Amino acid sequence: MLPYVIPGLEWFGLVYDDVLGRPIDRSALKPVRGSAIRFLTPPSGRLISVKGWDEVVAHPAVIHADLAVAPGDVIEPHRSVGNRVALIAVGADTPEEAQALARKLDASVRFVTEPVSGRRGEAVAGQEREPAAETVTG
């Protein structure tokens, strides 16, 4: 997301310049736009469907979106960063606008799950529950 908030950023050039002791123009490293990312953590259970994902992916401000589950997959309860199942990264004029948009897009996605036999505390079959989400802004 850094290349979005700092247009023209060249990471490898910065690394090489630093290694070679060349001066770095730090004023060129100032962010001029905002970005935000939401990590979606849907309810656990067997995934029946994901509603609203196509609209998220089609949004012009989405820099990157990744959905790592498909219908039929079993979603484990969210315990760590290792079992996040989706993310939405957006860009906007300011970090605040990006964060608001990321939240809005996150809220538009619905994961429909059903219980997996032998588990307690799962969603009722076919029930939609709002996913919890984490936000990182920059």
Salt bridges, closest charged atoms under 4 A:
ASP17 OD1 - ARG22 NH1 3.32
GLU76 OE2 - ARG119 NH2 3.08
ASP106 OD2 - ARG38 NH2 2.73
GLU128 OE2 - LYS51 NZ 3.03
GLU130 OE2 - ARG110 NH2 3.65
GLU134 OE2 - HIS78 NE2 3.18
GLU134 OE1 - ARG84 NH2 2.74
